[in-house]
């Protein structure tokens, strides 16, 4: 496009003259057509008067009133805004010629070549030359500066008319003559800019005179455009004069150009304000979501850190069920919220970068890093709470087993000690014979053996009580009281035993004779009886195991016990044979036995009875051990099932993490295709969720069975949950990166081919596929794109400048998003604070301030009130009441100062 404003620029003068020669090459013979000459006279006279009236004068006859050159020079001063040389006031012909020459020289100085137009012809009143001169002036000062999309003046004015009238029926502007003949085009131009002035629907194409008069009268009354043509002249001419129509239409263009600038300025402000409002809403949404998530974490962590102990396994299992409900119901939505929060934060930062706004800094304590820190604390508390619950269940289970064992052994001991104090304190030996005393002494010796045999049980009872105290058993007080009573009684029995023994030994010297058989029976029956009681106690002993090896150990021990039964039975038969020998000797010697064996209370019947009971307990023990073996086999099956599923899920998560890493580097197709493929990939990943739920079910069975280890897999449910959450988060982040690239492309006007070129360059130099370029890799990438950053002083300085943009933190690595932002900034234009200030200055009619009424008139209501609420009062020397400072407001939008 020719720069017509640079009139004194010698480089462009030739082009302007060529254009004016083309426009000036009008058919002078056609001017002789009376109808066209009449239209030009009227139009050009009205156009000249529309400018001369600004100087307080006008013309009546176009060829007469310009003859002395005075009004011609005045016209040029008004329309150019420049001062011409001082005119000569003489009445002679030479004075008039000199004045006209000054005017023609001024026209020529503007790059216009006057063809065949001389001062003498104007002074002589040559109508044809005068009209040609005025048309040249109109072309230079009213039409030449019109340009639409770099077209010439005439084409630009025609294109402007076509665009403005395109929506209107019966209007098809193709030229500046017959297209305007029915008057609808004039009315359409007015209605497009001022619909309040024209009722376009009421106009008829078959009534051109009415249409033309309506447009001319409205333009003269409301738009300050003088009536330049008569409707009858246009309608009565087969082809209206093109120059007259162009002159008239150019007045409409200039009348509406100011409104067009205001509309453009308002649109720019609306666009900037809309971006700012959207960003502020996203900031508010982020703050609220971050606050809600942090508050939930703040309320949840104390619950997870609570270590209040329960008394029973059932109570702790209830806590475990509450924790499982938290894991499966309450936490997953919060995981989604956290992911959405990161996505919203990244999207907001991208939009702020694209709109040239400062980065968003959340309020204190609500940064993404703060949320990640709080989340890490939550997961640490969660892991600790789960481990504590499991350890507490094991502890309480151990306590219940120990308590039951304590009471069982205590009951057996108390049953054994019942009546022992009375026996030890009796004085029966004082009236007994020697044999009876010896018998009493032997009986006492047997009791001592029995007492010694029970020493282990008492020590076991005390040890169990001590362990219950160390494990903080809730009913330790009653256990301690019972244990103390047993120990005190045991000490008393020891003292009484010693005292009775001393008494019997004193009496023994006086008494002899004792039945050795009874004594032998008693000595052998007592340990055997104690062995049977111990065996019965062991056969009834409770047991708890956690794996197959432990139960198999118990089964092996039991089998070893059963292997000793034959020898025990021989011992039983030997003891019974002693009693049989006593009976035989008594019968053979006619001895009348006085009663039971004086050395022991253990009768052959009791030995047989206990033996039968012990033998009956053996198969019961067999069954109990077999049941436990079956249970452990079942638990092992659960372990294997969980391990199979866990190994499959773990491998799947690892495979998908590697795939998404490759996808993020090797993306092909358009960004929309990539986004669609990624979302399809995300849907495919989510379809695997039933397998995760199935694994959760298997894990629940593992926990319900109190299985605490698994030798078949290295995966734990916690590791798989974290891996699954990381996989979903990685996919969501990758999708978000592509969405941000789309935002960058659309906002910056980057083509798809450019993005492919940037991606290909980036991936080519990203040798390790890490998603980031080191400094030397980034330099090589820039060189491949044509940047002069070679290893010299100037290149190093340029590279340092670029690195400060793409790596402001100095990490030494450049991400693809930072690379795209840099390339888009280098290749596209964005709104700036100066552009917004210039737009506000247009709306304010070139003032340094703007009023609320002007904002409400030029902007949509919402954005007008947005500006009014945030603009500070203007305090300059030209301030008026209600003046607002739009300059500081505009700079604040781009972070240069605070609102």
Buried (B, 14 or more C-beta within 10 A) or exposed (E): EBEBEEBEEEEBBEBBBEBBEEBBEBEEEEBEBEBBBBBBBBBBBBBBBBBBEEEEBBBEEBBEBBBBBBBBBBBBBBBBEEEBEEBBEEEEEEBBBBBBBBBBEBBEEBBBBBEEBBBEBBBBBBBBBBBBBBBBBBBBBBBBBBBBEEBBBBBBBBBBBBEBBEEBEEBEBEBBBBBBBBBBBBBBBBBBBBEEBBEBEEBEEEBBBBBBBBBBEBBBEBBEBBBBBBBEBBBEBEEBBBBBBBBBBBBBBBBBEEEEEBBEBBEBBBBBBBBBEEBEEBBEBBBEBBBEBBEBBEEBBEEBBEEEEBEEBEBBBEBBEEBBEBBEEEBEEBBBBBBBBBBBBBBBBBBBBBBBBEEBEBEEEBBBEBBEEBBEBBBEBBEEBBEBBBEBBBBBBBBBEBBEBBBBBBEBBBEBBEEBEEBBEEEEBEEBEBBBBBBBBBBBBBBBBBBEBBEEBBEBBBEBBEBBBEBEBEEBEEBBEBBEEBBEBBEBBBEBBEEBBEBBEEBBEEBEEBBEBBBBBBBBBBBBBBBBBBBBEBBEEEEEBBBBEBBBEBBEEBEEBEEEBEEBEEBBEEBBEBBEEBBEEBEEEEEEEEEEBBBBBBBBEBBEEBBEEBEEBBEEBBEBBEEBBEBBEEBBEBBBBBBBBBBEBBEBBEEBBEBBBEBBBEBEEBBEEBBEBBEEBBEEBEEBEEEBEEBBEBBBEBBEBBBEEBEBBEBEBBEBBEBBBEBBBBBBBBBBBBBBBBBBBEBBEBEEEBBBBBBEBBBEBBEEEEBBBBEEBBBBBBBEEEBEBEEEEEBEEBBEEBBEEBBEEEEEBBBBBBBBBBBBBEEBEBBEBEBBBEBBBBBBEEBBBBBBEBBBEBBBEEBBBBBBEBBEEBEEEEBEEEBBBBBBBBBBBBEEEEE
